[in-house]
Amino acid sequence: MTRSISILAIAVFSCTQYFAQCPSGMAELIIEIVPDSYPSEISWDVTSSGGIIASGASVGDTICIDTTQCNTFTIYDSYGDGICCGYGIGYYNLYIDGSLEATGGEYDNSESTSFFCPPGSSCENPILIAEGTHSAAVLPETWYEWSPDSAGIYEITTCLGATCDTRIWVYDLCSGLVFDSGNTGTIFYNDDNPTCGVQAYLTGIFDPAKTYYIRIGQVGTSCSSLPINWSLNYLSEVIGCMDPSACNYNPLATASDTCYYLGDSLCPDGPDLWLLEDVLRNSMFVDNLNNTDPCTINEGCLRGFGDREIIRFTTHIKNIGNSDYYIGTPSANPSQFVWDNCHSHNHYVGYAEYILYDEDNFSTPIGFKNGFCVMDLECDSGGAMTYGCGNMGISYDCGDYYGSYLDCQWIDITEVDTGRYVLVTRVNWDQSPDALGQYETSYENNWGQACFHLDRDPITGAPSITLDTACSPYLDCAGIPYGSTFVDCNGVCNGTALMGDINNDLTQSNADAIQYVDDILGNSISANNCNDLNDDGDISVYDASLINSCYLFGTNHAHDGGGSHDHCVLPLNVHNMYDTAYLSIIGYNISAGYIDIGIKNPSSKIVAYEFTMEGVTIGSVDNLQSPSQYPITPSYALGGTKVIGISYLDSVIDKSNTYQPLCRINIFNVTSSMICIESIVDVVDEYYHTVENEIEGPCIFVTGISENKEFATMQIQPNPSSNEATIQLNATLNLNGSLEVFDFLGKRVFRKTLNTTNETLEAIDVSSWNTGVYHVVFTSEGGTIQRPLQVVHE
């Protein structure tokens, strides 16, 4: 079916895939999708002038689109690996009026293609410009592409006489960014400006080796249909001292100026970062969001998946010193940055930290703001905008801010109880020098706090906050205002105990992870404040995985691109209810003495698992995963029932939407005619979160187990049966046990717990069962008795 869609109306046409079927002014768009092995991860939509006019999943469609409108097709992959070529050879083709216009498949989270869009309508379709005055006629925003012909300071301004509210965004790439109304992903940005009100004005240093994408737009519909006049102008070279040994060295300078040296009275005192406390207090409000993104958890923004309750606020930092706070670039100053493994880019480590203290001064680290870009977003105090994402810093008399609407500009209060709390925000909390070695002139203003009462509705539990103006400065356990001395996991102020250091060698290492596994199998560990890393009152392979993650991704674990992960913020208990891993018995040969366990993990890769068996004890366990993919040796206790698999090297079990071999259990002893995966304790994914787990086809039935026929008798009537079979049990003692039925493959199809006298009749509906021979088994303390049941359907 072909759908005809315009910006004003939607009409349905029954037509074939011949473009002549679309009415005049419309073109036929054929969307052809060949999915990879994970079609459930695929979705797509078509937008016209910003509104969605068609959408789908892994199956394409044929629609008619308006040739006078800008139409954009976007295909998504929820896992972030496209549809080619890691898990099958998928692809998509787009045809306009029968002609192939676009094809693809190798993308990350999404990929877009536009049709009939005028120049300037998107970042992928910008207007090429040079310096001068321009008119942005494509509203609500127009895109431009520009490469400067020389390095220097340039100005971009809409302060050319218009009265409508405008904004300026500057980016250095198009792909992978979210183009919202704020400064997300920008290298330079300005909204209102003190010199021209609601108009926008910015200056910055631009590099001729780079290409820039300039976005000029209106706020709301303030400009109506009038074009926005704006200009791009070269101002000057970057003039400054070019001697690195001087006290006023300017690393961005391209033209030399006077240098001063240590001891000279003209040397600047240094930068001074000031966190504006009033902005924090006045911007706080309660909000809700639904989290399905593991990156928000890995980056410390949220503490779990699903519906989260948060308090949003704005962070505004000004440099009130008399020299710039220079950060630079990750390649030149890697110690200033942390690598974000989720989004594959660096963040500045010292931007802001958010800590929530209760009335007992117990802290909960509920948020960090590792600045993706630290830049000059306002210079209301008279400074000159200099820094952007390409070369980060805050000029003196300028400031940077992260608005409350941005991701991670919140604290997560989902599990926080009612009471009085102090929210403390701090910048450059470890008092590090900037990239030029300059220390701040003062650290007393690097803090801001807001005291509030957290209440919850007695019926719905919905949170609300009330600010408390009587807010004394927070004192750490050593009595220092806003200090960084905390109690350790044993409750000792400034103590040396580390969470997860169960071998007590004062380090967090994979030796501790190995010890966790040994102690779990030996039943020699119980939960306490220092070893219960997910704070659930129990010890499992998840605790071992968390300490191993701390070892692998802690402050000593370098990543490509510089910086490192810090996975040692403990306790951490994150469960992904949107992901499920399945275990099943996928093969066995009892006479040969083994049972094969399979895993199906369609949504994520797996680093660790723990499960228990029933009906057998374990002699040994073999890894059935490829040694090159998951080179581990499963752990077990001889004669036990528990199996633990964990990668100490951060290797993973690749995702699969069908069962793949996991491990082989070599049987030490068969203890029952029913052999099952009794329970799954934990399955840990590649992000070191636990996932939902489920046992499929849990049991097999084996013959050859000795019966105690003297303790009970069993009769089945009728046998064969087609509709209902009645099981009659008689025993010399009470019938306390389980009555189960297994099919001819050994899969359990019926189970009931009996707790009755020495005689019972149980009627079982077999009308929906397949024709075949079934095994009826009754097991109790007195023994096991079994009989065959034949089901026949004519």
Helices and strands as residue ranges (DSSP letters): E 2-5, E 10-13, G 19-21, E 26-34, G 39-41, E 42-48, E 51-56, E 61-66, E 71-77, E 91-96, E 99-104, E 110-115, E 127-128, E 132-136, E 141-146, E 152-157, E 166-171, E 188-190, E 201-206, E 212-218, E 228-236, E 239-240, E 255-256, E 273-275, H 277-282, E 285-291, H 294-298, E 306-312, E 315-319, E 325-328, G 334-336, E 337-340, E 345-357, E 363-371, E 392-394, E 399-402, E 410-412, E 419-426, E 447-456, E 463-468, H 510-521, H 541-553, E 575-589, E 594-601, E 606-614, E 616-623, E 635-636, E 642-646, E 656-670, E 674-685, E 690-695, E 699-701, E 712-717, E 724-731, E 735-742, E 748-756, E 759-765, E 772-780, E 783-791
